Amino acid sequence: MLKRLSIFAIYLFIATFASITFAKPQAEYYETRVYSFKTLEQKKVVEDYFKDAAIPAFNRLGINSVGVFNEADQKDGIKLYVLIPYKSLDQFSKISSKLASDAVYQQAAKPYLDANFATPAYERYESSLSVAFKDWTKLKVPTTSAPKSERVYEYRLYESHSETKGLSKIHMFNEGGEINIFVRLGFNPVFYAQTIIGGKQPNLVYMTTFDNRASRDEHWKAFGADSEWNRIKVLPEYDHAMTKAEIHFLTPTDFSQI
């Protein structure tokens, strides 16, 4: 009996150790905000807010690698893109109350928070929440020595015509190996995620990084010619998995942490 208990204890220890050691990393959540402005003066208020108030407060709360980007083309007016990574839904749900009780943040954020009705800090901002793919659970700050002014961050949103096909496109990135192609070809990915709250559903979003626009074009040319991509893109299970691609070219602000 004692021998059996000893064997069971050893088995339990091994099983517990294995579950801790090989547990899958928890997927992050990403809030993406897109601010719209009528004037550059408005944009300056929001930029100063993130630089002097929001990002320092986020960092104090353990929320790092906050990205703030300008839209290169400005085809739809003056925009500012903000990417905020959260370790969990719990962290996301508590952020407003945490900021409300942060006296340093409240003081630094006054021009933004207390903007006058006649001179608002922005016209509107849209917000969405996404969860990281299982094969890319953590945001990765890109490794590049290119000056921020030259870098191109490509933010893509892929829409599908149904939830089933939306999941099929996500499967294509994970099990299908599309993420592996991006990595192998040096796309310098930042994140891949499924949108769970936001417009244009169902959709997924992801971001890749390039030293400049010419490098971006060269990488996509190589992607289109890649034998593995040409193999998986015609597999029947991925037929019509994506119906529309929305592409935004972004440049990081001087204070962006991505």
N, C-alpha and C positions, 0 to 999 in steps of 0.2 A: 504493500500500500504506500509506504514511504517512498519507495523507488518510483512508483507511478506519479506521485505528487511532485517529486523532483523533476522528472521528465516533463511534466505538464508546466511546471514553473519555468523551466528552460525554454520550452516552446512559446510560452506566453511572453517571456522577455524578448525572444527573437522577433516574434510577430509585432510586438509593440515598437521595438527599435526600428523594424523595417517600415512600419507605417509612418513613423516620424521622419526617418531618413529619406524615404522615397515618396513622401506625400507631394502631390502636385502643387506648385505654387499658386497662391490665390490670385485670381484675375483682378486687375485694376479696373477702375471706372474713370471715364473721361468726360468732363463737362466742356463743351465747345460753345463759346459765345461769339456771335458776330454782331459788332456794333455798327450802326449806321449814323452818319453825320451829314449835316448840311454845310458845315463850315470846318475849316482846319483848326479854328479856335476851339471848337467843341472837342475835336479829336485830341488836341493838346491836353485838355482837362482830363480825359480818360487815360491817356498815356501817362500823365503825371500821377494819376490815381494808382495805376498798377505799379509804376516804378517806385513811388514813395510810400504807399500805404498797403495795397493789397498783397503784392508779392512778399514784402518783408513779413506781413502778418501770416500769410500762408506758410512761409518758411519756419516761423516760430512754432507753428502747429504741426510741423513735420511733413508739410506738403511742399515738395521740391520739384524742380524742373517744370516751372510754369512757362509756357510759351506765349509770346505776344508778337503778332505778325501784321505787317501791312500787306494789302493785296496789290500785287505788282501792276496789274492791268487797269484796275479801277473802272471796269466797264459798267458796273452798276452803282457808281457813285463812290463816296469816300467810306471805306470800311476799315475795321480793325478786328482781327481774329485773335481769340484768346483760347488757349488750351490749358485746362487745369486737371492734373491727375490726382485721383483719390485712391487710397489703399483699399477702401471698402465702401459699401453703401452707407454704413454707419457713420463713417467719417464725413461723407458727403452730406448726410442728413443733419449733421450737427454744425456745419460750417457757419451758417447764419448766426446761430446763437453764440458761437465762439467769437465771431467778429464783433457782435454786439457788446460783448463784455470785455473787449480789448480796448483799453483807454488810449493806448498809443496809436492803434489803428484808427479809432474814431476821430482823434485829433488830426492825424495826417490826411484822412479821407474827407474832411469837411468840404472842400471845394466841389467834390464829386457828390457827396451825400446830400449836401444842403444847397445844391444848385437852384437858382431862382427859376420860377415858372417862365419868366420872359426870356431867360438865357439858359435853357437846359443843357446838361453835359452831353447829351446825345439825343437823337430823334427816337431811337428804339434799339433794343438788342434782342436777338433771337438766341435761344439756348437749347441745346440738346444734350442728352446723356447716353453714353455708349459703354459697353463692357468689352474688355479685351478678348481677343481670340484665344482659344486654349493652347495654340502653338506659339503664341506671342503674348504672354501674360503681363509683361512689364514694358513700360515705355523705355526706349533707349535713346539717350541723347546722342545725336550723330557725331561720328568722329571725322572731323574735317578741319583743315588748317586754312581753308579759304576765308577771306574777309567776309564779315556778315553782310556787307553791302553787295557782295557778288553772289552769295548763295541763293539757291532756288529750293524752296520747300514746296513740294507738290502735294496738295491736299485733294483727295479724290472721294467722291460719294457715289456709290453704285446702287441704283434702284433696281428692284425686281418687281415683276407683275403680281407675285403672290408670296405668301409667307413660306410656302414649300420651296419655291425656287430661290427665295432669299437665303434659306438654310442650305440649299444646294450650292450656291455661290460661296458661302462660308466654308462648306465642306471642300470645295475646290481649292481654297487657300490653304486649309489645314491638311486633311488626308490626301487631297489631290496633288499637293506639292507645289502650289503656286508661290507660297511664301519662300520655299527653298530656292526657287528660280530667282526671285528678287534678291535674296542674300548672295547667291552664287555669282550673280552678275554685278554685284556691288552697288545696289540701289540705296544703301544706307537707310533702311527703314527706321521710322520713329515709333509707329504703333499701327496695329490693325484692330478694328473693333466693330461690334454690331450695335447699331443704334437701337436703344430700348425706349427712349422717350424723345420725341421730336417730330418734325415734319417729314414729308416725302417718304413715308414708310411703305413697305419694308426696305431698309437700306443698310449698307455697311460703309464704313469710312476708314481711310488709312492715309498715312503720310510718308513720303520718301524724300531724300535729301540729295542735292547735287551741288558741286562747286560753282557751277554757273549754268546758264541756259543751254550752251552748246553741249556741255556734258550731259545734261538732261536728255537732249535729243538723241545723242549717241547711245545712251543707255536704253532708251525705248526702241531704237532701231535694232539693237542687239536682242532685246526681249522678243520683238516680233519675228526675228529670224531663228530664235532658239528652238532646237529640235524637241526638247521636252515640252515646251509650251505648245508647240504645234501638235504634239501628241495628245496632250490632255484637253486642249480646247475643243476637240472634235468628239470627245467621249459622249455617248448618248445621255448619260446621267447629268451632264452639265449643259444640255441643250437649252437655250433661252434662259439661262440662270440669271442673266443680267440684261436689263432692257435699256438702261440709260446711265451714262457716265457724266458726272458733273466735275469739272476740273478747275481748280483754283491755284494760281501761282503766287506764293507768298514769300516775303522777305522778312527776316527777323528784325525787330527793333534792337537798338543798342543794349537794352536792359533785359531782353528775352533770355531765359535760362535754357532754351532749346536752340 
